[in-house]
Amino acid sequence: MANFTKRAIKEAFWKLLNQQPLSQISVRQIVEECGINRNSFYYHFQDIPALIEEIVLDAADTLIQKYPSIASIDEAVEAAFRFTMDNKRAVQHICNSVNRNIYEQYLMRICQYVITTYFDTVFGEEDISEKDRDIIILFIKCELFGLSIDWINTGMPQEAIVKLQKLLSLCNGLVSEMIERCRESKLSPRS
């Protein structure tokens, strides 16, 4: 019963979040939407920010579970952007609220996962140091995060997915080139 109630709260909140800004949603509206009392809400969640955090975490975990290994970064990145497009209003309402940091925190987690998994799947056998590996992952992760935030800040236009595909095409081979440069710098004497 507790899992059913918690799921009902999340679904009611998500529905409301797709309809109106976060600042206009109250605990009263959520409990009325799912037909429970306020005490049931507070049994499961401390407050609305805690509910937001769990919903965003669930979405991030769902995406991560869907891609246990990533041989193509294009596919995973596109899936993340499509998920966001499918929930565009809710994401915009969270990002235009005081709770934006919650979304950004989990977006960074998704970016970290996507890039690390891609790197380990495709380049796991490459002979580079852990330090170089971490630097490459950091760079690509931050690029992906920046692209995502820019896309959200510009209103998440649909045509951005086409631009993203073009950018990924242009960056094809970048990680291989970075690995090669790491190898070369390891072989050449320092000045």
N, CA, C and O of each residue as an XYZ file, in Angstrom:
764
protein
N       0.820     -1.200      0.000
C       0.000      0.000      0.000
C       0.864      1.263      0.000
O       0.549      2.240     -0.680
N       1.977      1.233      0.784
C       2.843      2.411      0.869
C       3.459      2.740     -0.488
O       3.527      3.908     -0.870
N       3.910      1.712     -1.223
C       4.479      1.961     -2.546
C       3.443      2.509     -3.505
O       3.746      3.372     -4.329
N       2.211      2.007     -3.401
C       1.124      2.496     -4.246
C       0.861      3.971     -3.974
O       0.706      4.759     -4.907
N       0.810      4.344     -2.702
C       0.556      5.742     -2.322
C       1.694      6.639     -2.780
O       1.453      7.724     -3.309
N       2.914      6.204     -2.586
C       4.072      7.000     -2.996
C       4.064      7.203     -4.512
O       4.320      8.305     -4.997
N       3.772      6.147     -5.249
C       3.700      6.243     -6.709
C       2.563      7.185     -7.129
O       2.715      7.964     -8.070
N       1.443      7.111     -6.439
C       0.308      7.990     -6.748
C       0.671      9.455     -6.518
O       0.286     10.325     -7.300
N       1.404      9.721     -5.455
C       1.853     11.085     -5.168
C       2.754     11.585     -6.298
O       2.578     12.699     -6.792
N       3.716     10.757     -6.701
C       4.637     11.139     -7.772
C       3.887     11.391     -9.078
O       4.147     12.377     -9.767
N       2.961     10.502     -9.414
C       2.208     10.656    -10.659
C       1.338     11.918    -10.631
O       1.249     12.634    -11.628
N       0.705     12.184     -9.502
C      -0.128     13.378     -9.375
C       0.721     14.642     -9.496
O       0.337     15.601    -10.165
N       1.865     14.626     -8.845
C       2.752     15.785     -8.914
C       3.258     16.002    -10.333
O       3.269     17.129    -10.828
N       3.675     14.921    -10.987
C       4.189     15.015    -12.359
C       3.105     15.572    -13.288
O       3.382     16.404    -14.151
N       1.873     15.101    -13.097
C       0.757     15.595    -13.909
C       0.566     17.101    -13.683
O       0.432     17.863    -14.639
N       0.555     17.515    -12.435
C       0.402     18.942    -12.114
C       1.571     19.754    -12.656
O       1.387     20.862    -13.159
N       2.772     19.199    -12.550
C       3.975     19.900    -13.001
C       3.969     20.098    -14.514
O       4.541     21.065    -15.016
N       3.338     19.204    -15.228
C       3.202     19.362    -16.677
C       2.113     20.374    -17.049
O       1.998     20.771    -18.209
N       1.321     20.784    -16.064
C       0.226     21.716    -16.326
C       0.510     23.142    -15.862
O       0.026     24.099    -16.466
N       1.291     23.285    -14.795
C       1.483     24.613    -14.208
C       2.857     24.765    -13.569
O       3.516     23.775    -13.252
N       3.283     26.003    -13.382
C       4.596     26.245    -12.754
C       4.663     25.667    -11.348
O       3.658     25.570    -10.644
N       5.846     25.295    -10.969
C       6.082     24.701     -9.660
C       5.602     25.609     -8.523
O       5.054     25.129     -7.530
N       5.806     26.896     -8.669
C       5.420     27.836     -7.610
C       3.913     27.856     -7.350
O       3.472     28.353     -6.313
N       3.127     27.325     -8.273
C       1.674     27.312     -8.113
C       1.143     25.974     -7.598
O      -0.062     25.815     -7.400
N       2.035     25.026     -7.384
C       1.616     23.695     -6.933
C       1.771     23.613     -5.419
O       2.816     23.951     -4.863
N       0.720     23.163     -4.778
C       0.753     23.013     -3.322
C       0.572     21.548     -2.939
O       0.132     20.730     -3.746
N       0.915     21.236     -1.707
C       0.708     19.882     -1.192
C      -0.789     19.567     -1.239
O      -1.174     18.439     -1.544
N      -1.617     20.540     -0.944
C      -3.072     20.348     -0.990
C      -3.516     19.871     -2.371
O      -4.304     18.932     -2.483
N      -3.002     20.525     -3.432
C      -3.360     20.112     -4.796
C      -2.903     18.687     -5.089
O      -3.630     17.909     -5.707
N      -1.716     18.357     -4.650
C      -1.176     17.017     -4.906
C      -2.041     15.956     -4.238
O      -2.406     14.963     -4.867
N      -2.369     16.164     -2.960
C      -3.155     15.146     -2.250
C      -4.583     15.065     -2.788
O      -5.168     13.983     -2.821
N      -5.146     16.188     -3.206
C      -6.476     16.152     -3.825
C      -6.437     15.408     -5.150
O      -7.359     14.659     -5.472
N      -5.371     15.614     -5.919
C      -5.231     14.957     -7.226
C      -5.161     13.437     -7.085
O      -5.703     12.712     -7.920
N      -4.495     12.950     -6.032
C      -4.371     11.495     -5.894
C      -5.293     10.914     -4.828
O      -5.249      9.709     -4.580
N      -6.123     11.734     -4.193
C      -7.147     11.238     -3.279
C      -6.633     10.694     -1.962
O      -7.138      9.689     -1.460
N      -5.635     11.349     -1.403
C      -5.110     10.943     -0.097
C      -5.142     12.147      0.844
O      -5.511     13.247      0.433
N      -4.758     11.942      2.098
C      -4.709     13.080      3.026
C      -3.282     13.616      3.136
O      -2.324     12.970      2.710
N      -3.164     14.794      3.710
C      -1.860     15.462      3.831
C      -0.853     14.619      4.620
O       0.334     14.595      4.296
N      -1.335     13.932      5.654
C      -0.430     13.114      6.465
C       0.237     12.033      5.624
O       1.403     11.703      5.838
N      -0.507     11.482      4.668
C       0.074     10.460      3.784
C       1.196     11.056      2.944
O       2.223     10.416      2.716
N       0.988     12.295      2.483
C       2.045     12.958      1.719
C       3.291     13.099      2.584
O       4.391     12.732      2.170
N       3.110     13.633      3.784
C       4.258     13.903      4.652
C       4.878     12.628      5.230
O       6.006     12.659      5.720
N       4.161     11.527      5.176
C       4.745     10.242      5.565
C       5.826      9.847      4.550
O       6.848      9.266      4.916
N       5.589     10.169      3.273
C       6.501      9.766      2.201
C       7.526     10.823      1.828
O       8.642     10.494      1.424
N       7.156     12.090      1.960
C       8.040     13.183      1.529
C       8.039     14.289      2.568
O       6.999     14.644      3.124
N       9.217     14.823      2.817
C       9.354     15.914      3.777
C       8.650     17.177      3.273
O       7.993     17.892      4.029
N       8.811     17.425      1.971
C       8.238     18.617      1.351
C       8.273     18.448     -0.168
O       8.698     17.404     -0.664
N       7.838     19.451     -0.898
C       7.823     19.378     -2.356
C       9.244     19.272     -2.933
O       9.439     18.485     -3.859
N      10.247     20.016     -2.442
C      11.607     19.808     -2.976
C      12.102     18.362     -2.826
O      12.806     17.867     -3.705
N      11.751     17.683     -1.737
C      12.139     16.275     -1.578
C      11.438     15.411     -2.629
O      12.021     14.460     -3.150
N      10.194     15.747     -2.933
C       9.456     15.039     -3.980
C      10.104     15.279     -5.339
O      10.257     14.345     -6.126
N      10.481     16.512     -5.617
C      11.162     16.833     -6.879
C      12.445     16.027     -6.994
O      12.726     15.436     -8.037
N      13.214     16.007     -5.928
C      14.487     15.286     -5.953
C      14.277     13.819     -6.269
O      15.020     13.251     -7.070
N      13.287     13.195     -5.662
C      13.056     11.777     -5.913
C      12.565     11.536     -7.345
O      12.962     10.554     -7.973
N      11.721     12.403     -7.860
C      11.218     12.244     -9.226
C      12.361     12.390    -10.234
O      12.471     11.595    -11.168
N      13.197     13.386    -10.051
C      14.319     13.591    -10.966
C      15.315     12.436    -10.845
O      15.847     11.974    -11.855
N      15.569     11.970     -9.636
C      16.449     10.822     -9.422
C      15.883      9.577    -10.108
O      16.625      8.829    -10.745
N      14.573      9.353     -9.981
C      13.935      8.215    -10.650
C      14.130      8.289    -12.161
O      14.442      7.286    -12.803
N      13.944      9.477    -12.723
C      14.112      9.649    -14.174
C      15.558      9.368    -14.585
O      15.803      8.705    -15.593
N      16.511      9.870    -13.806
C      17.928      9.629    -14.102
C      18.246      8.141    -14.007
O      18.931      7.599    -14.874
N      17.757      7.479    -12.963
C      18.014      6.048    -12.787
C      17.387      5.218    -13.908
O      17.978      4.240    -14.366
N      16.195      5.609    -14.348
C      15.530      4.904    -15.447
C      16.362      4.981    -16.712
O      16.543      3.980    -17.405
N      16.866      6.160    -17.011
C      17.695      6.333    -18.201
C      18.993      5.536    -18.080
O      19.433      4.913    -19.047
N      19.597      5.554    -16.915
C      20.842      4.816    -16.682
C      20.605      3.309    -16.832
O      21.419      2.617    -17.442
N      19.507      2.799    -16.286
C      19.208      1.369    -16.396
C      18.930      0.952    -17.837
O      19.208     -0.181    -18.230
N      18.387      1.864    -18.606
C      18.066      1.561    -20.001
C      19.335      1.357    -20.831
O      19.307      0.653    -21.840
N      20.443      1.968    -20.414
C      21.703      1.887    -21.155
C      22.824      1.373    -20.264
O      23.673      2.156    -19.838
N      22.848      0.046    -19.965
C      23.909     -0.485    -19.103
C      25.291     -0.437    -19.755
O      26.311     -0.381    -19.068
N      25.312     -0.461    -21.085
C      26.566     -0.240    -21.806
C      26.220      0.637    -23.002
O      25.135      0.530    -23.573
N      27.139      1.488    -23.364
C      26.873      2.454    -24.424
C      27.984      2.377    -25.452
O      29.112      2.802    -25.202
N      27.654      1.834    -26.605
C      28.640      1.730    -27.673
C      28.568      2.945    -28.587
O      29.497      3.217    -29.347
N      27.461      3.671    -28.508
C      27.292      4.875    -29.313
C      26.772      5.985    -28.420
O      25.669      5.909    -27.880
N      27.573      6.998    -28.279
C      27.161      8.125    -27.442
C      25.957      8.840    -28.054
O      25.139      9.407    -27.331
N      25.847      8.816    -29.370
C      24.732      9.462    -30.060
C      23.386      8.938    -29.551
O      22.478      9.714    -29.254
N      23.275      7.629    -29.459
C      22.023      6.996    -29.048
C      21.634      7.397    -27.626
O      20.480      7.745    -27.375
N      22.571      7.351    -26.711
C      22.277      7.673    -25.318
C      21.942      9.149    -25.139
O      21.009      9.495    -24.415
N      22.701     10.016    -25.797
C      22.454     11.453    -25.686
C      21.092     11.788    -26.279
O      20.331     12.566    -25.704
N      20.794     11.208    -27.414
C      19.502     11.468    -28.035
C      18.360     10.980    -27.138
O      17.322     11.636    -27.045
N      18.545      9.836    -26.480
C      17.520      9.321    -25.571
C      17.275     10.286    -24.412
O      16.130     10.513    -24.019
N      18.343     10.847    -23.871
C      18.203     11.815    -22.777
C      17.461     13.063    -23.247
O      16.589     13.573    -22.544
N      17.807     13.552    -24.433
C      17.130     14.731    -24.964
C      15.663     14.427    -25.274
O      14.795     15.270    -25.044
N      15.384     13.240    -25.788
C      13.993     12.868    -26.096
C      13.169     12.754    -24.817
O      12.016     13.183    -24.783
N      13.759     12.171    -23.752
C      13.047     12.101    -22.476
C      12.679     13.506    -22.013
O      11.558     13.752    -21.567
N      13.622     14.409    -22.124
C      13.375     15.787    -21.704
C      12.292     16.423    -22.566
O      11.439     17.145    -22.051
N      12.316     16.165    -23.878
C      11.288     16.704    -24.767
C       9.908     16.155    -24.416
O       8.915     16.880    -24.471
N       9.849     14.873    -24.056
C       8.567     14.264    -23.687
C       8.001     14.875    -22.405
O       6.794     14.817    -22.167
N       8.857     15.449    -21.596
C       8.449     16.060    -20.322
C       8.838     17.534    -20.285
O       9.192     18.068    -19.234
N       8.767     18.171    -21.425
C       9.269     19.533    -21.609
C       8.711     20.524    -20.594
O       9.469     21.256    -19.958
N       7.415     20.551    -20.446
C       6.817     21.537    -19.526
C       7.256     21.304    -18.082
O       7.564     22.254    -17.363
N       7.286     20.045    -17.663
C       7.697     19.750    -16.288
C       9.144     20.165    -16.057
O       9.465     20.767    -15.032
N      10.015     19.844    -17.009
C      11.430     20.220    -16.887
C      11.566     21.741    -16.850
O      12.316     22.279    -16.036
N      10.848     22.430    -17.723
C      10.903     23.894    -17.720
C      10.399     24.461    -16.400
O      10.965     25.420    -15.876
N       9.336     23.870    -15.864
C       8.811     24.370    -14.590
C       9.802     24.159    -13.445
O       9.914     25.002    -12.554
N      10.507     23.052    -13.469
C      11.528     22.827    -12.434
C      12.701     23.788    -12.642
O      13.195     24.395    -11.691
N      13.141     23.918    -13.898
C      14.311     24.756    -14.180
C      14.036     26.242    -13.991
O      14.970     27.021    -13.797
N      12.792     26.638    -14.043
C      12.436     28.038    -13.821
C      11.993     28.287    -12.387
O      11.308     29.268    -12.100
N      12.388     27.398    -11.495
C      12.016     27.531    -10.089
C      13.272     27.646     -9.229
O      14.396     27.570     -9.724
N      13.055     27.829     -7.956
C      14.184     27.891     -7.026
C      14.826     26.521     -6.847
O      15.890     26.414     -6.237
N      14.192     25.469     -7.372
C      14.711     24.114     -7.244
C      15.490     23.659     -8.477
O      15.689     22.460     -8.673
N      15.924     24.587     -9.293
C      16.673     24.264    -10.513
C      17.923     23.437    -10.205
O      18.296     22.552    -10.976
N      18.557     23.729     -9.086
C      19.784     23.016     -8.727
C      19.571     21.512     -8.616
O      20.489     20.737     -8.887
N      18.372     21.090     -8.223
C      18.088     19.654     -8.122
C      18.166     19.027     -9.506
O      18.783     17.977     -9.685
N      17.541     19.671    -10.482
C      17.571     19.147    -11.849
C      18.999     19.143    -12.389
O      19.431     18.161    -12.993
N      19.726     20.227    -12.175
C      21.102     20.315    -12.675
C      22.003     19.252    -12.055
O      22.864     18.691    -12.734
N      21.809     18.977    -10.780
C      22.609     17.963    -10.094
C      22.426     16.600    -10.757
O      23.402     15.887    -10.993
N      21.201     16.243    -11.052
C      20.953     14.944    -11.658
C      21.256     14.934    -13.152
O      21.592     13.886    -13.703
N      21.147     16.055    -13.801
C      21.570     16.148    -15.198
C      23.074     15.888    -15.282
O      23.532     15.180    -16.178
N      23.833     16.452    -14.361
C      25.272     16.201    -14.339
C      25.547     14.724    -14.067
O      26.483     14.153    -14.628
N      24.743     14.109    -13.216
C      24.902     12.675    -12.933
C      24.660     11.862    -14.202
O      25.402     10.921    -14.484
N      23.639     12.214    -14.961
C      23.357     11.511    -16.210
C      24.507     11.702    -17.185
O      24.951     10.743    -17.816
N      24.993     12.928    -17.314
C      26.121     13.194    -18.214
C      27.348     12.389    -17.807
O      28.020     11.808    -18.659
N      27.639     12.351    -16.525
C      28.769     11.565    -16.013
C      28.599     10.098    -16.370
O      29.532      9.459    -16.857
N      27.413      9.566    -16.130
C      27.160      8.160    -16.416
C      27.306      7.860    -17.909
O      27.991      6.912    -18.293
N      26.661      8.668    -18.741
C      26.681      8.439    -20.187
C      28.113      8.433    -20.709
O      28.507      7.529    -21.447
N      28.886      9.438    -20.327
C      30.244      9.556    -20.856
C      31.159      8.474    -20.288
O      31.941      7.882    -21.032
N      31.078      8.208    -19.001
C      31.918      7.174    -18.394
C      31.600      5.804    -18.984
O      32.506      5.037    -19.310
N      30.314      5.500    -19.119
C      29.923      4.203    -19.662
C      30.350      4.074    -21.117
O      30.850      3.030    -21.535
N      30.155      5.120    -21.871
C      30.595      5.122    -23.273
C      32.111      4.907    -23.342
O      32.596      4.061    -24.093
N      32.840      5.679    -22.555
C      34.304      5.579    -22.576
C      34.753      4.167    -22.214
O      35.590      3.585    -22.903
N      34.198      3.615    -21.135
C      34.609      2.292    -20.683
C      34.184      1.198    -21.658
O      34.897      0.206    -21.812
N      33.035      1.360    -22.319
C      32.568      0.367    -23.285
C      33.436      0.376    -24.542
O      33.849     -0.680    -25.022
N      33.708      1.557    -25.068
C      34.409      1.659    -26.348
C      35.922      1.701    -26.182
O      36.649      1.143    -27.004
N      36.403      2.353    -25.132
C      37.844      2.577    -24.995
C      38.434      1.940    -23.739
O      39.533      2.300    -23.317
N      37.716      1.004    -23.147
C      38.145      0.398    -21.884
C      39.489     -0.293    -21.925
O      40.169     -0.392    -20.904
N      39.873     -0.764    -23.077
C      41.145     -1.496    -23.212
C      42.314     -0.586    -23.592
O      43.448     -1.054    -23.698
N      42.060      0.675    -23.792
C      43.121      1.599    -24.206
C      44.141      1.775    -23.085
O      43.801      1.788    -21.902
N      45.394      1.910    -23.491
C      46.490      2.051    -22.535
C      46.747      3.533    -22.248
O      47.652      4.145    -22.816
N      45.940      4.085    -21.365
C      46.175      5.458    -20.896
C      46.041      5.464    -19.376
O      45.422      4.578    -18.786
N      46.619      6.457    -18.774
C      46.582      6.526    -17.315
C      45.175      6.863    -16.821
O      44.354      7.421    -17.548
N      44.933      6.515    -15.594
C      43.642      6.830    -14.961
C      43.413      8.344    -14.934
O      42.290      8.818    -15.104
N      44.494      9.086    -14.716
C      44.419     10.545    -14.681
C      43.981     11.091    -16.043
O      43.112     11.960    -16.108
N      44.574     10.590    -17.127
C      44.191     11.027    -18.473
C      42.751     10.632    -18.783
O      41.996     11.420    -19.353
N      42.372      9.411    -18.406
C      40.998      8.942    -18.602
C      40.021      9.897    -17.919
O      39.033     10.319    -18.520
N      40.300     10.233    -16.670
C      39.408     11.114    -15.911
C      39.312     12.510    -16.533
O      38.244     13.121    -16.527
N      40.418     13.007    -17.064
C      40.411     14.336    -17.700
C      39.563     14.325    -18.970
O      38.799     15.257    -19.218
N      39.700     13.275    -19.767
C      38.901     13.166    -20.997
C      37.421     13.085    -20.646
O      36.604     13.782    -21.248
N      37.069     12.246    -19.681
C      35.671     12.108    -19.267
C      35.146     13.428    -18.725
O      34.022     13.813    -19.045
N      35.922     14.125    -17.921
C      35.509     15.417    -17.379
C      35.202     16.409    -18.504
O      34.177     17.090    -18.477
N      36.092     16.482    -19.486
C      35.906     17.417    -20.588
C      34.620     17.125    -21.363
O      33.814     18.026    -21.591
N      34.431     15.872    -21.764
C      33.263     15.508    -22.567
C      31.986     15.648    -21.735
O      30.963     16.102    -22.248
N      32.035     15.267    -20.470
C      30.871     15.388    -19.582
C      30.440     16.845    -19.461
O      29.252     17.152    -19.555
N      31.388     17.729    -19.256
C      31.067     19.154    -19.106
C      30.538     19.752    -20.409
O      29.672     20.627    -20.389
N      31.058     19.281    -21.532
C      30.541     19.732    -22.829
C      29.079     19.318    -22.982
O      28.240     20.122    -23.387
N      28.786     18.080    -22.662
C      27.422     17.574    -22.769
C      26.492     18.315    -21.813
O      25.377     18.679    -22.187
N      26.943     18.536    -20.594
C      26.144     19.272    -19.610
C      25.867     20.695    -20.104
O      24.739     21.182    -20.023
N      26.904     21.348    -20.613
C      26.739     22.713    -21.127
C      25.766     22.774    -22.286
O      24.934     23.680    -22.352
N      25.859     21.818    -23.205
C      24.908     21.756    -24.320
C      23.484     21.591    -23.807
O      22.554     22.234    -24.294
N      23.329     20.721    -22.819
C      21.999     20.465    -22.258
C      21.423     21.708    -21.599
O      20.260     22.044    -21.822
N      22.218     22.389    -20.796
C      21.745     23.593    -20.113
C      21.423     24.689    -21.125
O      20.410     25.376    -20.993
N      22.273     24.855    -22.129
C      22.007     25.847    -23.165
C      20.689     25.544    -23.869
O      19.897     26.450    -24.131
N      20.460     24.291    -24.170
C      19.229     23.866    -24.830
C      18.018     24.171    -23.957
O      17.009     24.676    -24.449
N      18.113     23.868    -22.668
C      17.008     24.144    -21.744
C      16.771     25.646    -21.637
O      15.626     26.098    -21.660
N      17.854     26.423    -21.520
C      17.731     27.879    -21.384
C      17.145     28.559    -22.622
O      16.603     29.660    -22.530
N      17.253     27.902    -23.780
C      16.696     28.488    -25.009
C      15.300     27.950    -25.314
O      14.780     28.158    -26.410
N      14.694     27.260    -24.350
C      13.316     26.813    -24.515
C      13.150     25.427    -25.107
O      12.041     25.044    -25.477
N      14.238     24.664    -25.203
C      14.225     23.288    -25.697
C      13.572     23.148    -27.074
O      12.627     22.375    -27.235
N      14.066     23.885    -28.059
C      13.475     23.761    -29.396
C      13.717     22.369    -29.990
O      14.790     21.791    -29.821
N      12.716     21.845    -30.679
C      12.799     20.514    -31.292
C      13.975     20.414    -32.266
O      14.645     19.384    -32.340
N      14.219     21.499    -33.016
C      15.299     21.462    -34.006
C      16.676     21.323    -33.359
O      17.659     21.053    -34.049
N      16.750     21.500    -32.074
C      18.030     21.343    -31.375
C      18.522     19.898    -31.447
O      19.728     19.658    -31.402
N      17.609     18.936    -31.558
C      18.029     17.542    -31.663
C      18.777     17.315    -32.971
O      19.745     16.556    -33.014
N      18.326     17.978    -34.044
C      19.032     17.882    -35.329
C      20.416     18.514    -35.199
O      21.400     17.965    -35.694
N      20.492     19.663    -34.535
C      21.789     20.313    -34.309
C      22.688     19.428    -33.458
O      23.889     19.328    -33.711
N      22.114     18.793    -32.461
C      22.880     17.894    -31.596
C      23.460     16.739    -32.410
O      24.627     16.383    -32.244
N      22.654     16.161    -33.279
C      23.139     15.073    -34.126
C      24.293     15.554    -35.003
O      25.273     14.830    -35.183
N      24.190     16.760    -35.548
C      25.261     17.322    -36.377
C      26.524     17.522    -35.535
O      27.623     17.189    -35.979
N      26.372     18.062    -34.329
C      27.513     18.279    -33.447
C      28.186     16.962    -33.094
O      29.413     16.866    -33.121
N      27.397     15.947    -32.762
C      27.967     14.640    -32.441
C      28.709     14.067    -33.640
O      29.746     13.423    -33.486
N      28.180     14.302    -34.824
C      28.855     13.854    -36.045
C      30.198     14.562    -36.210
O      31.198     13.938    -36.565
N      30.212     15.862    -35.951
C      31.458     16.626    -36.059
C      32.493     16.191    -35.023
O      33.698     16.253    -35.266
N      32.003     15.752    -33.869
C      32.908     15.341    -32.786
C      33.303     13.871    -32.877
O      34.070     13.378    -32.050
N      32.781     13.176    -33.879
C      33.115     11.767    -34.038
C      34.639     11.605    -34.144
O      35.279     12.243    -34.981
N      35.193     10.777    -33.321
C      36.640     10.549    -33.326
C      37.394     11.419    -32.334
O      38.598     11.240    -32.155
N      36.718     12.352    -31.689
C      37.385     13.254    -30.745
C      38.031     12.487    -29.591
O      39.179     12.749    -29.232
N      37.298     11.550    -29.019
C      37.849     10.796    -27.889
C      39.063      9.987    -28.332
O      40.056      9.917    -27.607
N      38.998      9.375    -29.513
C      40.160      8.621    -30.023
C      41.363      9.533    -30.188
O      42.488      9.158    -29.856
N      41.121     10.736    -30.703
C      42.207     11.709    -30.876
C      42.790     12.118    -29.525
O      44.006     12.258    -29.395
N      41.944     12.310    -28.528
C      42.426     12.686    -27.197
C      43.263     11.555    -26.590
O      44.288     11.809    -25.958
N      42.827     10.322    -26.780
C      43.580      9.173    -26.271
C      44.941      9.106    -26.949
O      45.960      8.869    -26.300
N      44.947      9.313    -28.241
C      46.216      9.282    -28.986
C      47.160     10.373    -28.478
O      48.358     10.130    -28.328
N      46.643     11.549    -28.217
C      47.484     12.638    -27.694
C      48.021     12.299    -26.301
O      49.146     12.663    -25.958
N      47.228     11.614    -25.520
C      47.706     11.181    -24.198
C      48.866     10.213    -24.342
O      49.860     10.306    -23.622
N      48.732      9.286    -25.277
C      49.819      8.327    -25.529
C      51.074      9.044    -25.999
O      52.173      8.754    -25.524
N      50.914      9.991    -26.943
C      52.061     10.732    -27.476
C      52.753     11.539    -26.391
O      53.982     11.591    -26.344
N      51.969     12.174    -25.511
C      52.589     12.984    -24.460
C      53.324     12.102    -23.450
O      54.272     12.549    -22.804
N      52.889     10.864    -23.319
C      53.562      9.931    -22.415
C      54.902      9.489    -23.019
O      55.857      9.224    -22.288
N      54.969      9.413    -24.335
C      56.184      8.950    -24.998
C      57.209     10.068    -25.199
O      58.414      9.817    -25.169
N      56.740     11.290    -25.403
C      57.696     12.367    -25.680
C      58.295     12.891    -24.383
O      57.607     12.992    -23.367
N      59.605     13.229    -24.427
C      60.252     13.745    -23.223
C      59.739     15.152    -22.886
O      59.431     15.949    -23.773
N      59.660     15.419    -21.633
C      59.198     16.742    -21.174
C      60.310     17.766    -21.352
O      61.483     17.468    -21.128
N      59.935     18.963    -21.751
C      60.933     20.032    -21.941
C      61.159     20.775    -20.663
O      61.962     21.707    -20.626
